């Protein structure tokens, strides 16, 4: 585990709990996200297409039993869904820019329903340059949302109306490996969403992706 990322994440979580330190917490979160996003850019400058789609730990238990391409898709589909549908109440970047067609993805979901060879096959279908264009747009858009939040905004709970909207979009598979996400997100308040999908979730999957990269190399 990257101790610097983990420690910075803990500091952020503590800061955003209290109104006097909330703005500091957002700054800490933005800085953490910048460091993590740089790691994703490093992948792009380091890995070949085949390496993005490699799955060396296919039978392992853990986040490293994916591909790096899948992990990137997964992080940012979740972020796009949570930031825009649940927090900001506007249109996801994915739909606004027709990224399914541009990326050549066979799915619009988070990908939680995919396993083993399905993950490898999915990864090989993706246009990686388009995927990176998508994640850069999601990353930038979420940062703008974060900067606009007030401390009181983070206390808002997800309503049934918002949950129903999420269900109607069908961006989470009904497969049991994925559908639990709906209740998981909708039981949280906005602060809870900041501390998992928009921060810790990145760390978990990027650390796994680094493990994949180290195995490949």
Residue, then its C-alpha position, 0 to 999 in steps of 0.5 A: x500500500x502506498x503510505x503517502x496516498x493512504x495517509x493523505x486520504x485519512x487526513x482528508x476524511x478527518x478534515x471534511x468532517x468538520x466545517x472549519x477544516x472542510x475547505x482544507x479537506x477539499x484541497x487535500x482531496x484535490x491534491x490526492x486526486x492529482x497525484x493518483x491521476x498522474x499515475x494513470x497518465x504514467x500508465x499511458x506513457x509506459x504500457x502497450x495496448x497488450x499490457x493494458x489488456x493483460x490479466x496476469x492474476x486472473x484466478x486471484x482474489x482481490x482487485x488485481x485480478x483485473x486488467x489495467x484497462x478495465x480498472x481505469x474504466x471501472x474507476x471512472x464509470x463509477x465516478x461519472x455516475x456518482x458525481x453527476x447522477x447522485x451529487x450534481x444531478x446533471x447528465x453523465x459525461x459518458x452520455x453527454x459526449x456519446x462515449x460508448x461509441x467513441x470508446x467502442x465499449x460493449x457496455x455502459x455499466x461499471x463492469x462489476x458483472x464481468x469476471x476473468x476472461x470476460x474482463x480480458x475480452x472487454x478490455x481488448x475492445x476498448x479504444x484506449x485513447x478515447x478511454x483516456x479522453x473520457x477519464x480526463x473529462x470526468x476527472x476535470x468535471x468532478x474536480x469542478x463539482x468538488x470545488x463548488x461543494x459547501x460543508x452543508x452540501x455534504x450532509x445531504x442524503x441520497x433521496x428515493x427519487x435520485x435512487x430511482x433515476x439511477x435505476x432507470x439509467x441502467x448503468x449498474x448491472x442487475x447481476x448480483x456482483x454489481x447490483x449491490x452498488x445501488x444500495x451501497x451508494x444510496x445509503x450514503x450522504x454526499x460526504x460518504x460518496x466523497x470518501x469512497x468512490x471519489x477517493x479511496x476507490x481510486x487508491x484501491x484500484x490504482x494500487x492493484x493496477x501497479x501490481x499488475x504492471x509490476x508483474x507484467x514487467 
